């Protein structure tokens, strides 16, 4: 009979501890959901912030050209007697490449001195990349128009990996190319 009285008292007056837990759970879920939503939603840019989009140089942009030098490497032919003599010049760009076309006289000379200074420290790495890349090639892999274009792309990729300074390579020119 005591059990029946407890059941009646619980159903008649409600169970305050259960009600407190439900309200607490709803509060925590609402607060947690609001916090999670504010954390996951994309952030907006305020009026005072400026977004700068870096433009990549194009074919018609006037960019500085810098010689990387002459190279003579043994090719990876079976006979081991073939070699490649090549001269490489690179078209370079930096973040301020758009201003280069407007430079004249001393300003342009100062810009080229900046290039020399930037590349001076990494020139051994540049030469190493060129020599190791070319010496892995056979004569069949370097002769022909398509092979030369593929070689330019490969060299540009490898060289840009070692160029940690201000300048990057936009294009590569072969100014001498002799396979013998």
KOLDRENGU-653433 format. One record per residue: x, y, z of N, C-alpha, C in turn; residue in three letters. Coordinates in steps of 0.1 Angstrom, whole numbers. Each point is the difference from the previous one (the first is absolute). Layout:
<rs>
[[X Y Z] [X Y Z] [X Y Z] "ALA"]
...
</rs>
This chain:
<rs>
[[8 -12 0] [-8 12 0] [9 13 0] "UNK"]
[[11 -1 6] [9 11 0] [5 4 -14] "UNK"]
[[2 -11 -8] [4 2 -14] [-10 8 -7] "UNK"]
[[-13 -4 2] [-11 7 -7] [-1 15 3] "UNK"]
[[3 3 13] [-1 14 4] [12 8 -6] "UNK"]
[[12 -6 -1] [11 7 -6] [-3 3 -15] "UNK"]
[[-6 -10 -7] [-3 2 -14] [-10 11 -2] "UNK"]
[[-10 0 9] [-10 11 -1] [6 14 3] "UNK"]
[[9 0 10] [6 13 3] [9 5 -11] "UNK"]
[[7 -10 -7] [9 4 -11] [-8 5 -12] "UNK"]
[[-11 -6 -3] [-7 4 -12] [-9 12 3] "UNK"]
[[-4 2 12] [-8 11 3] [8 13 1] "UNK"]
[[11 0 7] [8 12 2] [11 2 -10] "UNK"]
[[2 -9 -9] [12 1 -10] [12 -4 7] "UNK"]
[[11 -2 -7] [13 -4 6] [9 12 -3] "UNK"]
[[3 8 10] [8 12 -1] [14 -3 -5] "UNK"]
[[7 -11 6] [14 -2 -5] [0 -4 -15] "UNK"]
[[-9 -7 -5] [0 -3 -15] [-3 12 -8] "UNK"]
[[-8 9 5] [-3 12 -7] [12 9 -1] "UNK"]
[[8 1 11] [12 8 0] [10 -5 -10] "UNK"]
[[1 -14 -1] [10 -6 -9] [-4 3 -15] "UNK"]
[[-13 0 -2] [-5 3 -14] [3 14 -4] "UNK"]
[[-3 9 9] [2 15 -3] [15 2 -1] "UNK"]
[[8 -6 8] [15 1 -1] [5 -6 -13] "UNK"]
[[-5 -11 -4] [4 -6 -13] [-4 9 -12] "UNK"]
[[-12 6 0] [-4 9 -10] [9 12 -1] "UNK"]
[[3 6 12] [9 11 0] [14 -3 -5] "UNK"]
[[6 -11 4] [13 -4 -5] [0 -3 -15] "UNK"]
[[-11 -6 -5] [-1 -3 -14] [-1 12 -8] "UNK"]
[[-8 10 4] [-2 12 -7] [13 8 0] "UNK"]
[[7 2 11] [12 7 1] [11 -7 -9] "UNK"]
[[1 -13 2] [10 -7 -8] [-3 1 -15] "UNK"]
[[-12 -1 -4] [-4 1 -14] [4 14 -6] "UNK"]
[[-3 10 8] [3 14 -4] [15 2 -2] "UNK"]
[[7 -5 10] [15 1 -1] [6 -7 -12] "UNK"]
[[-5 -12 -2] [4 -8 -11] [-3 6 -14] "UNK"]
[[-12 5 -1] [-4 7 -12] [8 12 -3] "UNK"]
[[3 8 10] [8 12 -2] [15 -3 -3] "UNK"]
[[4 -12 5] [14 -4 -3] [1 -6 -15] "UNK"]
[[-11 -7 -4] [1 -6 -13] [-4 9 -12] "UNK"]
[[-8 11 3] [-4 8 -11] [12 8 -6] "UNK"]
[[0 3 -13] [11 7 -6] [1 14 6] "UNK"]
[[12 5 1] [3 13 6] [-2 10 -11] "UNK"]
[[-5 12 3] [-2 10 -9] [11 11 1] "UNK"]
[[2 7 -11] [10 10 0] [-6 13 4] "UNK"]
[[5 7 9] [-5 13 4] [3 11 -10] "UNK"]
[[-6 11 1] [1 11 -10] [15 5 0] "UNK"]
[[7 0 11] [13 5 0] [11 -9 -5] "UNK"]
[[-3 -13 -2] [9 -9 -5] [1 0 -16] "UNK"]
[[12 -2 -5] [1 0 -15] [6 -13 -4] "UNK"]
[[-6 -6 -11] [5 -12 -5] [8 3 -12] "UNK"]
[[12 -5 0] [9 2 -12] [1 -13 -7] "UNK"]
[[-4 0 -13] [1 -12 -8] [13 1 -8] "UNK"]
[[9 -9 2] [13 0 -8] [-3 -5 -14] "UNK"]
[[4 8 -9] [-2 -4 -14] [13 -6 -5] "UNK"]
[[-2 -11 -7] [11 -7 -6] [4 7 -13] "UNK"]
[[13 0 -3] [4 7 -13] [-5 -7 -12] "UNK"]
[[-2 7 -10] [-5 -6 -13] [11 1 -11] "UNK"]
[[-4 -5 -11] [10 0 -11] [4 14 -5] "UNK"]
[[-9 9 2] [2 14 -6] [6 9 11] "UNK"]
[[2 -5 12] [7 9 10] [15 1 -3] "UNK"]
[[5 11 2] [14 3 -2] [8 -4 13] "UNK"]
[[8 -11 -1] [7 -6 11] [15 0 -2] "UNK"]
[[8 1 11] [14 0 -2] [5 -14 -4] "UNK"]
[[11 0 -7] [6 -13 -5] [14 0 6] "UNK"]
[[4 -12 5] [12 -2 7] [7 -13 -5] "UNK"]
[[13 1 -5] [7 -12 -4] [4 -9 12] "UNK"]
[[-3 -13 -2] [5 -10 10] [13 -6 -4] "UNK"]
[[4 2 -12] [14 -5 -4] [0 -11 -10] "UNK"]
[[12 -4 -3] [2 -11 -10] [3 -13 8] "UNK"]
[[-5 -11 -5] [2 -13 6] [4 -10 -10] "UNK"]
[[9 -9 3] [4 -11 -8] [-1 -12 9] "UNK"]
[[-9 -9 -4] [-2 -12 8] [0 -13 -9] "UNK"]
[[5 -11 6] [0 -13 -6] [-15 -5 1] "UNK"]
[[-5 -5 -11] [-13 -5 0] [0 -15 4] "UNK"]
[[-11 -5 4] [-2 -13 6] [-1 -11 -11] "UNK"]
[[6 2 -12] [0 -10 -10] [8 -12 4] "UNK"]
[[-3 -12 -6] [7 -12 3] [15 1 -3] "UNK"]
[[3 6 -11] [14 1 -4] [8 10 9] "UNK"]
[[-7 9 6] [6 10 9] [9 10 -7] "UNK"]
[[-1 1 -13] [9 9 -7] [-8 12 -6] "UNK"]
[[-13 1 3] [-7 12 -5] [-1 10 11] "UNK"]
[[0 13 -4] [-1 11 10] [-9 11 -6] "UNK"]
[[-5 8 9] [-9 11 -3] [7 13 4] "UNK"]
[[1 10 -9] [5 13 3] [-12 9 -1] "UNK"]
[[-3 7 11] [-13 8 1] [3 13 7] "UNK"]
[[-7 10 -4] [0 13 7] [-14 3 4] "UNK"]
[[-2 4 12] [-13 2 5] [-2 14 5] "UNK"]
[[-11 7 -4] [-3 13 5] [-15 -1 5] "UNK"]
[[-2 7 11] [-14 -1 7] [-6 13 0] "UNK"]
[[-13 0 -3] [-9 12 2] [-5 -1 14] "UNK"]
[[2 10 8] [-3 0 14] [-12 9 4] "UNK"]
[[-6 -2 11] [-10 9 5] [0 0 15] "UNK"]
[[-5 11 6] [-2 1 14] [-13 6 3] "UNK"]
[[-3 3 12] [-14 6 3] [-1 14 -7] "UNK"]
[[10 7 -2] [-1 13 -6] [3 0 -15] "UNK"]
[[-3 -11 -6] [4 -1 -14] [-8 10 -9] "UNK"]
[[-11 5 4] [-8 9 -8] [8 14 -1] "UNK"]
[[7 3 10] [7 13 0] [13 -1 -9] "UNK"]
[[5 -12 -3] [13 -1 -7] [-1 6 -14] "UNK"]
[[-11 -1 -7] [-2 5 -13] [1 16 -1] "UNK"]
[[-2 6 11] [0 15 1] [14 5 4] "UNK"]
[[9 -9 5] [13 5 4] [9 4 -11] "UNK"]
[[8 10 2] [10 5 -10] [13 3 7] "UNK"]
[[10 0 -7] [13 5 4] [5 -7 13] "UNK"]
[[3 9 10] [6 -5 13] [-10 -9 7] "UNK"]
[[-13 3 -1] [-9 -9 7] [0 -14 -5] "UNK"]
[[1 -1 -13] [0 -13 -7] [13 -7 4] "UNK"]
[[11 7 0] [13 -5 4] [0 -5 14] "UNK"]
[[-6 7 9] [-1 -4 14] [-9 -12 2] "UNK"]
[[-10 -1 -9] [-8 -13 1] [8 -12 -5] "UNK"]
[[8 2 -10] [9 -11 -4] [10 -4 10] "UNK"]
[[5 10 7] [9 -3 11] [-7 -7 11] "UNK"]
[[-12 3 3] [-8 -8 9] [-1 -15 -4] "UNK"]
[[-2 -2 -13] [-1 -14 -5] [13 -7 2] "UNK"]
[[11 7 -3] [14 -6 1] [2 -4 15] "UNK"]
[[-4 9 9] [2 -2 14] [-8 -12 5] "UNK"]
[[-13 0 -5] [-9 -11 5] [5 -14 -5] "UNK"]
[[5 0 -12] [4 -13 -6] [14 -4 3] "UNK"]
[[8 9 5] [14 -3 2] [2 -11 11] "UNK"]
[[-7 0 10] [1 -10 11] [-5 -14 -4] "UNK"]
[[-9 0 -10] [-6 -13 -4] [5 -5 -13] "UNK"]
[[10 7 -6] [5 -4 -13] [6 -14 0] "UNK"]
[[7 -4 10] [5 -14 0] [-11 -10 0] "UNK"]
[[-11 3 7] [-12 -9 0] [-6 0 -14] "UNK"]
[[-1 11 -6] [-6 1 -14] [9 -8 -10] "UNK"]
[[13 1 1] [9 -7 -9] [-1 -15 3] "UNK"]
[[-1 -4 12] [-2 -14 4] [-12 -6 -6] "UNK"]
[[-11 7 1] [-13 -5 -5] [1 -1 -15] "UNK"]
[[6 9 -7] [1 -1 -14] [8 -12 -4] "UNK"]
[[12 -1 6] [9 -11 -3] [-6 -14 3] "UNK"]
[[-6 -1 11] [-6 -13 4] [-12 -4 -9] "UNK"]
[[-8 10 -3] [-12 -2 -8] [5 -4 -14] "UNK"]
[[9 7 -6] [5 -3 -14] [8 -13 -1] "UNK"]
[[8 -3 10] [8 -12 -1] [-8 -13 2] "UNK"]
[[-12 1 4] [-9 -12 0] [-6 -3 -13] "UNK"]
[[1 9 -9] [-7 -1 -13] [9 -7 -10] "UNK"]
[[-6 -8 -9] [7 -5 -12] [-1 9 -11] "UNK"]
[[7 -2 -11] [0 9 -11] [-14 0 -7] "UNK"]
[[-7 -12 0] [-13 -1 -5] [-10 9 8] "UNK"]
[[2 2 13] [-9 7 8] [2 15 -1] "UNK"]
[[10 5 -6] [3 14 -1] [-1 5 -15] "UNK"]
[[0 -9 -9] [-1 4 -14] [-14 1 -5] "UNK"]
[[-4 10 -7] [-13 2 -5] [-8 11 7] "UNK"]
[[-9 6 -7] [-8 11 6] [-7 -3 12] "UNK"]
[[-8 -11 0] [-8 -3 12] [8 -4 12] "UNK"]
[[12 -6 -2] [9 -4 10] [6 13 7] "UNK"]
[[3 10 -9] [6 12 6] [-11 8 8] "UNK"]
[[-12 0 -5] [-11 6 8] [-2 -7 14] "UNK"]
[[0 -13 -1] [-1 -8 13] [12 3 9] "UNK"]
[[12 1 -6] [11 3 8] [0 14 7] "UNK"]
[[-6 9 -7] [-2 14 5] [-9 -1 12] "UNK"]
[[-11 -7 -1] [-10 -1 11] [6 -7 12] "UNK"]
[[8 -11 -2] [6 -7 11] [11 9 7] "UNK"]
[[8 7 -8] [10 8 6] [-7 12 8] "UNK"]
[[-10 6 -6] [-7 10 7] [-6 -4 14] "UNK"]
[[-6 -12 0] [-5 -6 12] [11 -2 10] "UNK"]
[[11 -7 -4] [10 -2 10] [7 12 5] "UNK"]
[[2 10 -9] [7 12 3] [-8 9 10] "UNK"]
[[-13 0 -2] [-9 8 8] [0 -6 15] "UNK"]
[[3 -13 1] [0 -6 13] [12 5 8] "UNK"]
[[11 4 -7] [12 4 8] [0 16 0] "UNK"]
[[-8 7 -7] [0 14 1] [-9 5 12] "UNK"]
[[7 2 11] [-7 4 12] [0 15 2] "UNK"]
[[6 8 -9] [0 14 2] [-12 7 -6] "UNK"]
[[2 12 -4] [-10 9 -5] [-5 -4 -13] "UNK"]
[[9 -6 -9] [-4 -2 -14] [-3 -15 -3] "UNK"]
[[-9 -2 -9] [-4 -13 -5] [2 0 -15] "UNK"]
[[1 -12 -6] [1 -1 -14] [-13 0 -7] "UNK"]
[[-2 8 -10] [-12 1 -8] [2 -9 -13] "UNK"]
[[12 1 -6] [2 -8 -12] [15 -3 -1] "UNK"]
[[4 -10 -8] [14 -3 -2] [3 0 -15] "UNK"]
[[11 6 -3] [4 0 -14] [13 -7 -2] "UNK"]
[[1 -8 -10] [13 -7 -4] [6 9 -11] "UNK"]
[[12 6 3] [6 9 -10] [11 -7 -8] "UNK"]
[[4 -12 5] [9 -9 -7] [-5 -14 4] "UNK"]
[[0 -9 -10] [-4 -14 2] [7 -9 -10] "UNK"]
[[10 -6 5] [8 -9 -10] [2 -14 7] "UNK"]
[[-5 -10 -7] [2 -14 4] [11 -6 -9] "UNK"]
[[10 -5 6] [11 -6 -8] [4 -14 5] "UNK"]
</rs>
